[in-house]
Amino acid sequence: AQSVTQPDIHITVSEGASLELRCNYSYGATPYLFWYVQSPGQGLQLLLKYFSGDTLVQGIKGFEAEFKRSQSSFNLRKPSVHWSDAAEYFCAVGARRGGATNKLIFGTGTLLAVQP
Amino acid sequence: DTAVSQTPKYLVTQMGNDKSIKCEQNLGHDTMYWYKQDSKKFLKIMFSYNNKELIINETVPNRFSPKSPDKAHLNLHINSLELGDSAVYFCASSQAYLRGPSTDTQYFGPGTRLTVL
């Protein structure tokens, strides 16, 4: 079955520290992978995506993610966290039918808190 | 300019009522979606439309009826509201269906928080 697992429900880091949010997926074909961020009371903003090619993808706000097929993972990283990064982060896989993504399957999210 | 907009942002209503949520996108996209985010923040697809045609109906109760008057709009009508319908409903859109991965990125609206009392 298609699924996305985010093992960490809640993470707290200090401002300026590095960050890694974990994401594991289960999907029968080559996955299309996404990371979205949701600030309190806001919608979902796309951080980055992976479709094919270079397995290290760069996104907005200084985030990057690495696709590792052997580990079925797509972890999100940032070298130095800012207080404004405090938010909920969602990993998603694009489920496809007939070659097109017809829905996103989301993980349960990781809530990031940033300490001063 | 807001790319994907939803109205209203908040909706509080009594059980048994009928309500609608509207979604509009000005991105020129062909495909639109409704997702439900429950109280635990879990997001799940409900419907998707491509050029006004229903693609996905993800085992949603038939009290929920999406309507797409044109490809820029996808509204969600809910009949006989129940307590369990309380959630945040997100509309999203993507460029095109069946045209490859570069067009598959979904852009989300700000959400509508529905509270059923």
HADDOCK unambig.tbl for C-alpha pairs under 7 A between the chains (distance, minus, plus):
assign (segid A and resid 42 and name CA) (segid B and resid 110 and name CA) 5.52 0.50 0.50
assign (segid A and resid 43 and name CA) (segid B and resid 108 and name CA) 6.35 0.50 0.50
assign (segid A and resid 43 and name CA) (segid B and resid 109 and name CA) 5.77 0.50 0.50
assign (segid A and resid 43 and name CA) (segid B and resid 110 and name CA) 3.95 0.50 0.50
assign (segid A and resid 43 and name CA) (segid B and resid 111 and name CA) 5.72 0.50 0.50
assign (segid A and resid 44 and name CA) (segid B and resid 108 and name CA) 5.71 0.50 0.50
assign (segid A and resid 45 and name CA) (segid B and resid 108 and name CA) 7.00 0.50 0.50
assign (segid A and resid 51 and name CA) (segid B and resid 101 and name CA) 6.49 0.50 0.50
assign (segid A and resid 99 and name CA) (segid B and resid 98 and name CA) 6.11 0.50 0.50
assign (segid A and resid 99 and name CA) (segid B and resid 100 and name CA) 6.87 0.50 0.50
assign (segid A and resid 100 and name CA) (segid B and resid 97 and name CA) 5.91 0.50 0.50
assign (segid A and resid 100 and name CA) (segid B and resid 98 and name CA) 4.62 0.50 0.50
assign (segid A and resid 100 and name CA) (segid B and resid 99 and name CA) 6.89 0.50 0.50
assign (segid A and resid 100 and name CA) (segid B and resid 100 and name CA) 6.18 0.50 0.50
assign (segid A and resid 101 and name CA) (segid B and resid 104 and name CA) 5.86 0.50 0.50
assign (segid A and resid 103 and name CA) (segid B and resid 45 and name CA) 6.49 0.50 0.50
assign (segid A and resid 105 and name CA) (segid B and resid 44 and name CA) 6.94 0.50 0.50
assign (segid A and resid 106 and name CA) (segid B and resid 43 and name CA) 6.14 0.50 0.50
assign (segid A and resid 108 and name CA) (segid B and resid 41 and name CA) 6.91 0.50 0.50
assign (segid A and resid 108 and name CA) (segid B and resid 42 and name CA) 5.38 0.50 0.50
